[in-house]
Amino acid sequence: MPDGEPQQATPETEQPEDVVLLPAASTQRIRDICDSYNNLFRSRKTVARTKAAEEWELQEPLPVSDNPGNHTTYGAAVWQGPTALEIRPGVVIRLAADTGAGAYPPHKASARALAACSCVPESPDSAEAGRLYMVQCIFTELAADGSEGRPRLQLRRMLHGCQTILLDAAAPHELYLLDPSSTPTGPAGPARGSNGHFVPRSRADEEELLGGAVRVVALEGRAVAEVVEAECVARLSGHRDKERNAQADRLHALRNQQRLAARLPPAYMYRHAYCPRQGAFRHLELAALRLGSFLQPEPEASPLPTLLPDGSGFVKDGVTYSVGDFMYVRADALGGSWTEGGSWTEGGSRASSPIGGGNSSCSEEREEAVEDAEEADATSEDESGKSAQFMGQGGTAASASSRKVSAYRAARIRARRPWAIMQLLAVAHPPGGASPADRADDVALQARLFHRPEDVSLQLGRGAGWWDLLAPGEGDPGAARWVSASEVYGKCAVVLGSGAPEHGDASAGAQLDTFVVVGTCDPQQPDGKGPPPASLRPPGRRHASGRPRRAGRPGVSAGPAGPAIDGSAAPASAAEPSGSPPAPLRTMDLFSGCGGLSEGLHQAGVSEPCWAIELDERAAAAYQRNNPTASVLQADCTALLRAAMAEANAADDCVASAACVEAAGALPPRVRSALPTPGSVDLMVGGPPCQGFSLLNRHGHSRGAMEKNAMVLAYLSYCDHFRPRFFVLENVRGMLSSRRPGGTGAATPTSGDASSSVEAEAVDAETRAESAHGTTGRYFRLALRALLDMGYQVRFGVLNAVHFGVPQKRERTIILAALPGEPLPQWPAPRHACDCPPPALPLPGGTYYATAPLPGAPLRRVALSDALSDLPAGAVMVNEPEGDAPLPYGSDPVSAYQRDMRAGAGAVVYDHITGPISEAHMKIIERIPSGSDWRALQGTPDEDLLRQASPSDKVTRQRGTYGRLPYHSHYRTATTRCRTEGGWTLHPEHHRTYTVRECARIQGFPDRYRLAGSTSARYMQVGNAVPPPLARALGLQLRRALQHEAQHQRQQAAEEPQ
């Protein structure tokens, strides 16, 4: 692997003459240096306080045009005292403790790192030490009488890396500019994406961490403790700049060693802005800071809706809604409840969500907490007794029927109604003066409801397209309703047409989800559907934004790879930038498996798979089968990296074992010639092995698990060598955990097989406690640090695949990186509604949600019936399949999901295979009803079958064993095995486990995607894969970012004088 350690000595000709290298640092030596620095720092504070009675001299007044208003700015402020001190815009200063800028209380890990690097004095009064700030401007302000006021400083907050998510993984002497903004790259929305959402632990935490990002202090002698030596090192970070940057970093480290040896404070560097509200580190451009200019405070957007002056609409969150517009409204605001079968009934009540007004009830939140606690706590306590107690059974013996309900409730993901689609009719108060607004300053809206097919009947909803709507019928008394403007969450478009939107290139315009009216809600018809209306004009209006439009092609581009997997991109994306789509990025996929990540990115039209690296021969064969033009390298990744560095004449920079060097030398010439060169890879993606991070893996600290964890570092070494424009790292949520050597923090499953757990990646209780204090996993923090050291911009978060159109809960940690000058894409907003809170990532001072705070989504959830009901009832039960075992489909496609899956697949389905089932297991399977598990046999004559099938009771101690989920539910998390005694692995209707193809459907693989190897190998390929719909959602955001960047460059070129 490339050597990026700054401790290596440089050649003698490149070392400064005054460099003094420290000997091997001991703990006592470091403590002596810190003590000396503390004394020096105290003496400097004393000198600063003696200047209080003196004045500062302001020099170099700047042009008035740069500072509108009554501010006069200056280029320098000089103190001519016993010790000269000069302050200029852009310098970094440390404020004195008595200016009211006490240091933010760091986490214990960051406190240790701060002391180790001598960033802040380690002394009893270190909590009172001043913060670091960058000087934005030096200014005076005209008083009311026209006289010039006293000089002041406008400052920007600087943080040490230890005060960010990096904690103790931060570079010793690197600072970050604090950016408290939430949307730097344009507005986010339901169809455009999200920059994320930061929730502080308390109001005091928010004020302490983000409130002082930009502040003003009086320029008095005692205000400034010292001017800190800090340098902006914003620079190019491509493959040609790597060696020059590494050399500069080594020299910077050596100079700091010399300064510390001389008992001087260290010199700092900065190149990134830390954006906690965006979950990102962004490239810092000094020109964009407008140093020397006074920053006028930006007016905060009112969270309350406001009426337009003429009463024709309202404004909320910066979006204007006019009469005739279509909008998303929180469904529960209309009343009604969502049934288990997938439709809703009138008469429900409003409820609140833990984030921003959703509709999950308190009892459901408690149930989720109970489920998580059960999954993390591996005890021998009888699960049925616990479930009975949690479900209000009082801990008494329950009947088989109640155990069935209890088991299913513990395994399901509750449904959430998608947003209601309404057309604005009027902005006024309802008749009688009764306003639906929750507050006196809210706005009441009259709107008519457009029905989703599933709202009318379950049968109609199953066969409808994702974006189909039914217009309200003539004389429908419930069509026009009064709702509060606070319940509106975005705009959408509705057009007349027949059938689902056609997949193709998105037209230019505003980025709005586009629904298609395919009929009218007519209770007189057998299926409740009548012919579509002649027009979408609101009653009483001749013109409206919802005017009829030519049918066909209202949908969004699905990219050159074909239609979307889940149809969720069918809506037009209106603010889609004009111009041709960007050229696909040349992509390298490491630890590729069968290629789920590559498949989704290719579907988004942003990626062209060119190289893939996979050690497993059968998974590599599956990848090659589905990507015939890609170079698939089936070899050890470390040997391939050593060979690539040797081909690039960079072998001297590679630190590798003798075995690795030997393996690299033994690679065939055709493999070595297929390796890319540095700079030729545009996009690098990969999901390093995750077994070592799984919290339910009791062997998580074994040698094998630690070696797999180390593959994260190997993956980062690939990034360091090839320097792609964009980089994506995917892993399980357990990568965020703080597991310690020796097993602390690891949950112990009730069975030796971690894959038989209900959820193979649940977060254990200790990790939750640490997360509350902002602690994340060390490998995760080291990955961020390595990318930042390379110069990349970085975004981090956790996404759940269930929000993007797959019928399973699958949470994944995602790290996105982009070179300076490249756009950093937003997170995809949830497209499918389910009552599963967005995954959270702990940060110092609060919690970050990648997909919050939108309390809903435009589409309904995808259920197992949507994914599986058209597949054959029978299956080929073999261990070693002969060929691909083709079978005819069980029926025509019923749902939109099935139609998307079968696109281009032909008349037969492949990989519909499963392992053989013993007679003892089959007797149990035949007796398990839908929505239950092994507990359905407790207290019945069939209970002996459990002991016959498994003499040990370790299997029957676990919830979900022999579990059979209902067809209208979700799968929990697809794993690499699908055994009868696994967690919820029985088919909803048939007496067998899920087949390989059914697991692939649950993951979102289209039926045309073919696998390779034995039955168990194919299960493993599917279980290890990234769901293509999740990868596709990420790819669409990257594609959109590239289009916006290209459009911005075109606009800049047009504005430049010829």
KOLROTI-87910 format. One record per residue (C-alpha): residue in three letters; y, z, x. Coordinates in steps of 0.001 Angstrom, whole numbers, plus 500000, padded with zeros to 6 digits. Example, Ala and Ser with C-alpha at 12.3 -4.5 7.8 and 13.67 -1.06 7.14 Angstrom:
ALA495500507800512300;SER498940507140513670;
END
This chain:
MET500000500000500000;PRO503548499357501183;ASP505099502179503082;GLY508266503342501359;GLU508524506755502982;PRO511999507408504368;GLN510662509828506980;GLN509437507101509316;ALA511463506836512487;THR513427503669513020;PRO513529501740516290;GLU515722503359518943;THR518155500451518934;GLU518876501048515254;GLN519409504803515414;PRO522963506153515575;GLU523759507848518883;ASP524702511102517209;VAL521490511455515175;VAL519790514802515765;LEU516278514922514346;LEU515033518241513027;PRO511648519499514175;ALA508935520033511608;ALA510762521938508899;SER509415525355508100;THR510201527415505027;GLN512209529933507051;ARG514213527207508770;ILE515173525582505458;ARG516187528968504080;ASP518407529621507124;ILE520136526259506623;CYS520688527011502937;ASP522155530436503755;SER524553528922506279;TYR525637526284503803;ASN526161528955501124;ASN528532530855503431;LEU530405527656504218;PHE530686526813500526;ARG532085530280499682;SER534690529970502430;ARG535775526568501081;LYS536215528034497600;THR538421530734499089;VAL540585528134500830;ALA540842526141497590;ARG542062529151495641;THR544889529734498132;LYS546380526394497086;ALA546987527502493507;ALA550663528169494048;GLU551274524830495764;GLU551840521365494346;TRP549980518071494674;GLU551827514910495710;LEU551039511886493534;GLN551138508538495315;GLU550714504816494562;PRO551654504555490868;LEU549579501887489161;PRO550923499102486893;VAL551815500160483381;SER549813497255481912;ASP546606498924483042;ASN547410502069481085;PRO548672501535477563;GLY550300504487475823;ASN552233507305477419;HIS550071507734480509;THR551134506982484076;THR548283506671486530;TYR548291506943490302;GLY546156505640493116;ALA546012508901495062;ALA546800512596494966;VAL547355514338498308;TRP547438518014499129;GLN549480518787502244;GLY548359522325502901;PRO546532524161505651;THR543722521652505145;ALA544620518138504000;LEU542848516944500867;GLU543103513506499283;ILE541719512464495921;ARG541434508863494735;PRO539813507232491678;GLY536118506830492374;VAL535681509809494700;VAL533240512576493761;ILE534564516125493632;ARG533141519526492940;LEU535136521622490544;ALA535729525273491183;ALA533741527744489115;ASP536740529130487279;THR537702525791485663;GLY535249526441482874;ALA532656523996484179;GLY529677526196484802;ALA526524524485485950;TYR524029523442483283;PRO521095525869483456;PRO518355523776485060;HIS514657523887484322;LYS512720525987486826;ALA511268522846488439;SER514722521324488940;ALA516055524641490251;ARG513415524642492970;ALA514266521052493859;LEU517995521777493954;ALA517420524622496373;ALA515083522555498536;CYS517592519743498988;SER520643522015499382;CYS522373520245496517;VAL523681523458494974;PRO524030526736496857;GLU521049528988496326;SER522883532266495882;PRO523377534934493236;ASP526492533173491932;SER524985529670491989;ALA525135529542488187;GLU528936529690488531;ALA529133526897491074;GLY531199523892489938;ARG529767520676488578;LEU530086517325490297;TYR532431514736488818;MET533645511261489640;VAL537419510850489384;GLN538179508245486732;CYS541937508399487129;ILE544868510568488244;PHE547572510610485606;THR550552512283484044;GLU551478512206480377;LEU554951512006478895;ALA555947515049476944;ALA557675514953473567;ASP561092515323475217;GLY560437512379477538;SER559778514448480645;GLU556744513806482805;GLY553960516340482435;ARG551909518016485117;PRO549328515932486963;ARG545831515772485567;LEU542434514334486414;GLN540190512393484075;LEU536618512905485249;ARG533136511508484661;ARG530171513848484955;MET527710513316487811;LEU524196514783487740;HIS521696515410490449;GLY518321513822489723;CYS516836517292489281;GLN519001517683486179;THR517505514547484606;ILE513997513827483434;LEU512987513365487093;LEU513157517144487762;ASP511479517920491097;ALA510491514268491645;ALA514136513308492183;ALA515445511981495485;PRO516966514841497513;HIS520513513476497759;GLU520946510963494952;LEU523357511428492050;TYR523514509772488639;LEU526522509077486465;LEU525993510677483045;ASP526345508121480242;PRO526307509820476809;SER526501506573474822;SER523723505505472505;THR524229501743472012;PRO525655500025475111;THR524097496630474470;GLY525194495956470917;PRO524257497321467526;ALA520722498317466720;GLY519150498037463322;PRO515935497649461341;ALA515347494094462596;ARG517113494197465955;GLY515535497117467699;SER516553500594468728;ASN518007502249471798;GLY516268505444470752;HIS517479508789469564;PHE518136512017471463;VAL517802515304469573;PRO519193518342471453;ARG517412521654471115;SER520639523194469870;ARG524299522382469384;ALA525091524397472499;ASP522626522304474532;GLU524213519084473291;GLU527701520278474160;GLU526590521602477555;LEU524671518494478543;LEU526665515663476950;GLY529984517151475873;GLY531487517088479373;ALA530508513520480245;VAL534219512589480267;ARG536775515389480524;VAL540343516113481593;VAL541381518983483890;ALA544741520019485263;LEU545257519027488877;GLU545934522407490427;GLY544932523719493785;ARG542199525900492459;ALA540689523179490233;VAL539029521219493048;ALA536633523101495272;GLU535911520157497573;VAL535683516413497878;VAL532010515491498166;GLU530935512679500439;ALA529223510217498108;GLU528738506470498365;CYS527890503893495710;VAL524954501861496980;ALA524657499399494106;ARG522961496420495712;LEU520550493582495162;SER516923494619494790;GLY514933491404494993;HIS512061490816497385;ARG514410489387500029;ASP516522492575499969;LYS513632495052500146;GLU513499495602503886;ARG517267495826504290;ASN517489498412501493;ALA514609500453502897;GLN516288500518506296;ALA519553501728504738;ASP517698504482502889;ARG516013505641506096;LEU519339505773507949;HIS520876507734505072;ALA518022510262505267;LEU518411510578509029;ARG522159511180508770;ASN521568513911506229;GLN519062515548508546;GLN521750515559511226;ARG524345517011508826;LEU522028519773507677;ALA521165520584511279;ALA524901520911511940;ARG525194523194508874;LEU527240520639506961;PRO526769519727503306;PRO524739516570502686;ALA526138513136501911;TYR525153511722498537;MET524500508261497172;TYR524554506904493619;ARG523577503606492022;HIS522387504341488456;ALA523738505813485246;TYR521518508302483422;CYS521492507670479658;PRO519568510462477874;ARG520480509161474418;GLN518893505824475339;GLY515959507139477368;ALA517080505024480299;PHE518533504729483790;ARG520882501752483955;HIS522352499867486899;LEU525820501180487704;GLU528583498593488070;LEU531799500136489374;ALA533891497251488030;ALA532800498126484503;LEU534055501714484921;ARG537703500560485212;LEU538415503226487798;GLY542095504087487942;SER542617503412484233;PHE542834506118481616;LEU539946505941479171;GLN541117506262475615;PRO538613508255473554;GLU536685505948471291;PRO536916506856467615;GLU533600508102466350;ALA532088506073463546;SER532084508059460356;PRO528535508933459243;LEU529794508823455646;PRO530032505568453691;THR533544504408452767;LEU534768502131449999;LEU536365498783450768;PRO540050498697449743;ASP539438496237446893;GLY536369498092445639;SER534082495100446227;GLY531725496949448536;PHE531414499706451083;VAL530958500277454811;LYS528250502424456358;ASP527342502775460049;GLY529660499878460868;VAL527922497475458441;THR529807496024455471;TYR527965495645452159;SER529516493456449469;VAL528525492926445856;GLY525604490510445821;ASP524198491617449183;PHE520617492794449508;MET519953496113451182;TYR517240498574452193;VAL517208501805450183;ARG515022504824450821;ALA512256504461448258;ASP512007508124447364;ALA515633508102446296;LEU514438506094443285;GLY511757508607442353;GLY508058507912442160;SER505173508656444492;TRP502786506616446576;THR499169506820445490;GLU496110506878447724;GLY495172503414446502;GLY498317501849447880;SER500629501611444846;TRP503310503922443541;THR504025505671440294;GLU507257506825438716;GLY508402510401438647;GLY508138511524442265;SER510610513865443830;ARG512775513559446888;ALA511707515234450088;SER513024515471453587;SER511740514326456941;PRO511997516172460231;ILE514128513293461492;GLY516946511888459449;GLY515932512030455817;GLY512432510625455518;ASN509971511622452857;SER507266513776454393;SER506847517069452647;CYS506757520460454312;SER503120520892453402;GLU502287517612455136;GLU504181518726458239;ARG502163521937458302;GLU498996519913457873;GLU499894517734460862;ALA500487520856462950;VAL497125522226461865;GLU495383518984462805;ASP496936518942466264;ALA495980522561466841;GLU492403521895465786;GLU492089518901468076;ALA493414520800471090;ASP491534524039470507;ALA487909523580471525;THR486142526544470020;SER482790527020468382;GLU484384528181465140;ASP482962526392462134;GLU485305523546461218;SER484600523694457523;GLY485744527287457350;LYS488967526445459153;SER489637523472456899;ALA488992525528453815;GLN491451528131455003;PHE494115525574455876;MET493718523740452587;GLY494181526859450523;GLN490499527658450036;GLY490967531210451240;GLY488282530854453878;THR485471531115451342;ALA482472528849451168;ALA483499525495449753;SER481548523018447738;ALA480458519691449154;SER483149518001447099;SER485951520171448485;ARG484589519727452003;LYS484730515995451466;VAL488394516125450456;SER489196518557453235;ALA487519516410455879;TYR489323513281454754;ARG492723514948454500;ALA492288516129458073;ALA491595512586459269;ARG493979510398457325;ILE497467509211458135;ARG499451509685454966;ALA501097506664453393;ARG504850506277453201;ARG506539503938450800;PRO508460501157452543;TRP512133500747451833;ALA513077499528448392;ILE514815496142448228;MET517912496270446026;GLN520822493937445274;LEU524252495519445099;LEU525887495032441689;ALA528855497400441703;VAL530496500240443586;ALA531727502738441042;HIS530879505963439299;PRO528036505841436770;PRO528716506238433052;GLY529428509794432001;GLY530749510744435422;ALA527318511827436727;SER527193510597440312;PRO523942510233442261;ALA525849510972445450;ASP524795514162447177;ARG528349514918448356;ALA531744514589446802;ASP532758512163449563;ASP529699509928449104;VAL529763506551447322;ALA527780505736444188;LEU526205502287443945;GLN524800500298441070;ALA522019498008442234;ARG519024496222440804;LEU515550496723442189;PHE513363493852443355;HIS509689494754443097;ARG507047494473445760;PRO503725493051444511;GLU501937496319445244;ASP504460498086443015;VAL503205496034440067;SER499464496222440664;LEU497118497002443516;GLN495249493731443073;LEU498439491684443215;GLY499586493545446309;ARG496364492955448226;GLY496702489190448051;ALA500449488955448551;GLY502263488002451719;TRP504049490663453760;TRP507475489424452695;ASP506793488533449052;LEU508967490003446282;LEU509117489842442481;ALA512496489616440778;PRO513220492012437904;GLY512366490531434522;GLU514797489714431756;GLY515838492831429898;ASP514118495152432376;PRO515790498502431582;GLY514833499942434965;ALA516188497070437031;ALA519761498350437367;ARG519937501846438861;TRP522494504164440372;VAL521818505261443943;SER523791507011446648;ALA525193504953449506;SER523824507572451896;GLU520325506293451011;VAL521055502777452332;TYR519533501966455741;GLY520375498347456435;LYS520853494824455109;CYS518212492227454445;ALA518087488716452992;VAL516229487482449915;VAL515634483793449141;LEU513823481798446496;GLY510653480086447582;SER506943479785447036;GLY504421481470449264;ALA504924483356452488;PRO507600482298454970;GLU506667479473457246;HIS506294480314460902;GLY508648478373463139;ASP511786478570465201;ALA514320481055463831;SER517524479470462656;ALA520847480647464004;GLY522655483245461966;ALA522657486937461434;GLN519564488902462258;LEU518245489961458873;ASP514727490415457586;THR514101487690455013;PHE512045488276451875;VAL510862485520449514;VAL510930485816445721;VAL507639484287444510;GLY507770485378440873;THR509169487707438252;CYS507887491084437197;ASP506468490424433723;PRO504341493134432077;GLN503211490635429449;GLN501225488649432000;PRO497662489768432906;ASP498536490239436565;GLY502117491366435876;LYS503611488287437541;GLY505707485634435844;PRO507453482502437166;PRO510285482965439672;PRO513856483051438378;ALA516148480063438545;SER518700481924440617;LEU519277485180442468;ARG522913485555441389;PRO523737489045440188;PRO524301489256436441;GLY527852488323435549;ARG528627486641438899;ARG528960482924439535;HIS528600483182443307;ALA526882485666445568;SER525420485888448987;GLY521989485803447349;ARG522410482202446070;PRO519303480031445884;ARG518197478430449069;ARG515885475603449889;ALA512321476889450031;GLY510443476862453272;ARG511236477902456813;PRO513036481175456079;GLY510897483027458590;VAL511312484137462154;SER509864482366465122;ALA506402483517466039;GLY506666481894469422;PRO504789478928470816;ALA501501480839470748;GLY501192480536466969;PRO501694482789463987;ALA502118486521464171;ILE499105488795464137;ASP500419491031461367;GLY503012488755459851;SER505692491304460566;ALA507797488762462423;ALA507892486436459477;PRO511357487653458538;ALA514177485765459958;SER516011487501462568;ALA519449486646461979;ALA521526487852464645;GLU519133485865466694;PRO521310484200469336;SER521869480485469175;GLY520497478111471725;SER517005477202472846;PRO514498480008473396;PRO514080481213476980;ALA511380479725479131;PRO508214481860479193;LEU508075484282482099;ARG505379483772484724;THR503290486884484205;MET500871488925486304;ASP498614491343484397;LEU497049494139486455;PHE494108496180485161;SER494103493447482536;GLY490823494261480797;CYS490112491600478205;GLY493854490858477886;GLY495400492659474886;LEU498758493110476608;SER498898489489477748;GLU497856488238474301;GLY500632490089472489;LEU503331489039474955;HIS502139485446474743;GLN502314485566470939;ALA505952486671471283;GLY506699483488473215;VAL508085485386476215;SER505122485247478583;GLU502904482693480233;PRO499795484412481718;CYS499442483099485260;TRP497570485822487158;ALA495278488649486118;ILE493517491282488211;GLU490490493114486795;LEU487636494842488607;ASP485102494752485755;GLU483254491445485806;ARG482671491244482030;ALA486253492108481114;ALA487500489549483655;ALA485240486951482050;ALA486670487739478623;TYR490233487383479948;GLN489420484038481570;ARG487740482853478380;ASN490914483389476366;ASN493386482369479109;PRO491738479365480765;THR494847478345482740;ALA495351481762484363;SER494045482725487800;VAL491764485704487098;LEU491011487660490275;GLN487949489866489864;ALA488246492224492837;ASP489571495616493896;CYS493337495667493383;THR494072497494496653;ALA492151494904498681;LEU494008492111496891;LEU497354493757497630;ARG496468494115501307;ALA495522490429501376;ALA498742489415499577;MET500848491365502069;ALA498980489788504970;GLU499605486316503518;ALA503316487213503249;ASN503411488448506895;ALA504002491998505694;ALA500738493590506793;ASP502591495959509130;ASP504277497533506099;CYS500965498280504408;VAL499249501640504785;ALA495571501147503932;SER492233502660504813;ALA489792500883507111;ALA487551500148504138;CYS490439498528502291;VAL491349496383505301;GLU487729495306505621;ALA487479494468501906;ALA490678492426502089;GLY489364490475505044;ALA486132489710503185;LEU487896488095500216;PRO487012484406499798;PRO489705481900500806;ARG490010480647497221;VAL490930484166496082;ARG493501484636498833;SER495073481266498074;ALA495344482140494365;LEU497522485189495042;PRO501209484777494183;THR504005485148496696;PRO506840487703496499;GLY509511486545494077;SER507207484181492139;VAL506262486755489484;ASP508788487053486653;LEU507007489692484583;MET504453492235485778;VAL502500494171483161;GLY499628496583483381;GLY497909499676482089;PRO496322501607484975;PRO493098503516484145;CYS493851506405481817;GLN490726508576481943;GLY492325511026484348;PHE495283511532482002;SER493235512098478846;LEU493733515724477872;LEU490352515894476171;ASN488566514864479360;ARG487134518062480793;HIS486604516264484109;GLY490248515243484366;HIS490537516786487846;SER487337515384489276;ARG487489513110492287;GLY486786510040490155;ALA489537510915487673;MET492059511566490430;GLU491196508232492069;LYS491880506496488764;ASN495163508359488424;ALA496104507071491866;MET495916503530490489;VAL499365504210489017;LEU500661504383492582;ALA498787501201493487;TYR500397499457490525;LEU503839500575491689;SER502996499225495152;TYR502391495821493572;CYS505832496032492016;ASP507342496985495365;HIS505773493996497089;PHE506271491242494487;ARG509556492547493001;PRO509227490926489555;ARG512275490531487329;PHE510666492710484664;PHE507992495373484842;VAL505952497093482096;LEU503710500120482607;GLU501540501250479682;ASN499369504338479521;VAL498116507023477174;ARG500421509719475888;GLY498549512185478110;MET500432510725481082;LEU503356512848479904;SER501369516074480173;SER501823518636482935;ARG498203519180483877;ARG497845521283486970;PRO495049521186489518;GLY492163523397488618;GLY492052522467484980;THR495059524384483701;GLY496466522652480708;ALA493388520567479992;ALA491718520900476639;THR487962521305476551;PRO486197519265473884;THR483354520674471865;SER481163517872473076;GLY480670516608476567;ASP481641513143475374;ALA485411512889475110;SER485210509650473167;SER483485511414470288;SER486616513420469617;VAL488626512656466525;GLU491592511701468691;ALA490859511083472317;GLU494416511629473506;ALA495769514626471573;VAL498331516752473375;ASP497039520233474114;ALA498806523487473265;GLU500044524205476790;THR501538520755477097;ARG503393521262473833;ALA504822524531475110;GLU505945522880478353;SER507353519923476443;ALA509635522305474594;HIS511296523010477961;GLY511647519356478937;THR508685519085481315;THR506791515807481675;GLY503802514817483788;ARG504255514504487533;TYR502716511016487715;PHE505140509901485029;ARG508126511318486913;LEU506938509850490207;ALA506639506429488570;LEU510250506662487390;ARG511398507800490820;ALA509570504963492589;LEU511112502318490324;LEU514587503802490749;ASP514151503842494523;MET513338500130494347;GLY516636499615492533;TYR515233498901489067;GLN516818499865485785;VAL514291501917483820;ARG513656502743480162;PHE510969505201479057;GLY509508506242475721;VAL506426506585473530;LEU505464504098470803;ASN502835504280468072;ALA500932501079467291;VAL500602502061463619;HIS504313501269463190;PHE503756497675464331;GLY500982496523462049;VAL497587497875463082;PRO495473500210460906;GLN495162502974463483;LYS497185505705465136;ARG497526504821468819;GLU500357506390470804;ARG501234504876474140;THR503652505825476921;ILE505747502809477915;ILE507948502361480989;LEU510135499245481044;ALA511992498185484181;ALA514401495357484965;LEU516124494293488167;PRO519904494765488397;GLY521618491952486536;GLU518716491493484125;PRO518932492768480525;LEU517043495944479709;PRO515458495328476279;GLN515737497695473352;TRP512751499388471747;PRO511210497600468773;ALA512024499284465475;PRO509052500242463264;ARG507986497419460967;HIS505328499204458865;ALA505927502443457012;CYS503568505365457344;ASP504130509081457301;CYS503478509509461002;PRO506502510929462874;PRO507700508926465873;PRO506237510226469138;ALA508626512425471102;LEU509301512642474815;PRO510710515928476185;LEU513912515755478221;PRO515940518542479810;GLY518097519835476996;GLY516323518147474118;THR513845515534472880;TYR513950511728472982;TYR512459509478470288;ALA512071505820471142;THR511951504584467536;ALA513956507208465629;PRO515980507886463571;LEU515140505158461030;PRO513290507041458247;GLY511115504177457114;ALA510296500523457649;PRO510546497257455710;LEU506798496758455161;ARG503957498839453804;ARG501287500218456066;VAL498165498263457015;ALA494995499872455656;LEU491373499393456669;SER490771497290453562;ASP493546494901454680;ALA491765494434457986;LEU488036494427457184;SER487159493551453599;ASP486481489833454261;LEU483985490404457085;PRO480219490167456470;ALA478528493237454997;GLY475659492928457433;ALA475852492918461211;VAL473705491921464172;MET472367495187465629;VAL471498494513469270;ASN472269496023472648;GLU472307492749474538;PRO473608489931472299;GLU472247486450472676;GLY475370484360472823;ASP478189485478470537;ALA476106486089467388;PRO478155483915464967;LEU478006484815461268;PRO479668483273458210;TYR482566485247456755;GLY481815487528453840;SER484586486075451669;ASP487811484154451768;PRO490750486025453283;VAL492184488460450771;SER495188490054452500;ALA498035488768454624;TYR496539490620457589;GLN493232488759457161;ARG494980485415456890;ASP496803486093460144;MET493590487212461859;ARG491636484135460820;ALA494264481595461827;GLY492571479089464119;ALA489211480924464064;GLY487068478385462234;ALA484379478978459589;VAL482355481665461390;VAL483147485026462926;TYR481944486112466364;ASP481150489498467898;HIS480158490991464529;ILE477590493105466320;THR476771496777466681;GLY474154498859468430;PRO470835499729466769;ILE470668502878464640;SER467655505195464685;GLU465843506125461484;ALA466977509766461708;HIS470614508762461955;MET470250506191459174;LYS469000508855456752;ILE472176510835457371;ILE474464507794457149;GLU473065506827453765;ARG474040510230452365;ILE477647510395453642;PRO480138509546450871;SER483464507859451475;GLY486114510213452826;SER483687512776454251;ASP481663513629457349;TRP478610515728458233;ARG479939518649456200;ALA479059516804452999;LEU475419517752453702;GLN476071521438454208;GLY474486523603451522;THR472378520701450242;PRO468649519917450649;ASP469629517224453145;GLU471084519707455626;ASP467836519696457602;LEU468472516047458461;LEU471274517156460749;ARG468970519411462777;GLN466321516692462955;ALA468811514137464263;SER470451516552466696;PRO468484519691467682;SER471625520991469394;ASP474468522029467122;LYS477194520874469496;VAL477627517602467568;THR477901519251464153;ARG480564521655465397;GLN483036518783465547;ARG485131517392462748;GLY484543513718462027;THR480907513507463165;TYR479159511015460872;GLY482597510491459366;ARG483295507719456839;LEU486955506971456115;PRO488041505463452763;TYR489030501818452705;HIS492670502608451877;SER493117504858454944;HIS493830504351458642;TYR491510504589461602;ARG492398507391463988;THR492256505958467535;ALA489876503221468669;THR487825504331471675;THR485400502643474054;ARG482321503711472080;CYS481338503495468436;ARG478319505748467943;THR476935507240464760;GLU477707510780465938;GLY481214509807467020;GLY484426510644465193;TRP484893508733461902;THR482922505690463090;LEU480979504827459889;HIS482030501782457912;PRO483908502667454696;GLU481243501018452510;HIS478248499850454531;HIS475571502041456110;ARG476367501331459755;THR479035501868462369;TYR481981499548462896;THR481068496329464634;VAL482791494997467745;ARG484730492487465629;GLU485799495188463184;CYS487079497311466073;ALA488883494233467398;ARG490475493736463962;ILE491560497397463977;GLN493167496803467390;GLY494917493658466153;PHE492935490997468065;PRO492749487684466191;ASP489289486390465332;ARG489736483487467737;TYR489809486023470600;ARG486332486114472178;LEU484740488840474283;ALA481955488856476889;GLY478997490925478043;SER476707493403476315;THR477490495180473064;SER478628498320474873;ALA480736496235477273;ARG482487494530474351;TYR483198497854472669;MET484699499031475946;GLN486863495936476312;VAL488303496452472844;GLY488729500233473185;ASN490549499971476516;ALA492953497278475333;VAL496588497487474289;PRO496901496434470627;PRO498343492906470718;PRO500783493644467831;LEU502327496464469871;ALA502606494219472932;ARG504036491473470752;ALA506731493803469410;LEU507748494632472986;GLY507714490954473888;LEU509976490007470990;GLN512540492556472159;LEU512401491177475707;ARG512781487650474387;ARG515751488700472255;ALA517371490394475257;LEU516977487239477337;GLN518499485129474559;HIS521466487469474213;GLU522005487419477974;ALA521887483612478061;GLN524345483414475172;HIS526671485879476907;GLN526618483791480078;ARG527422480653478097;GLN530365482374476440;GLN531682483589479795;ALA531392480079481236;ALA533280478643478266;GLU536103481180478629;GLU536632480540482344;PRO539555478204483131;GLN538507474743484140;
END
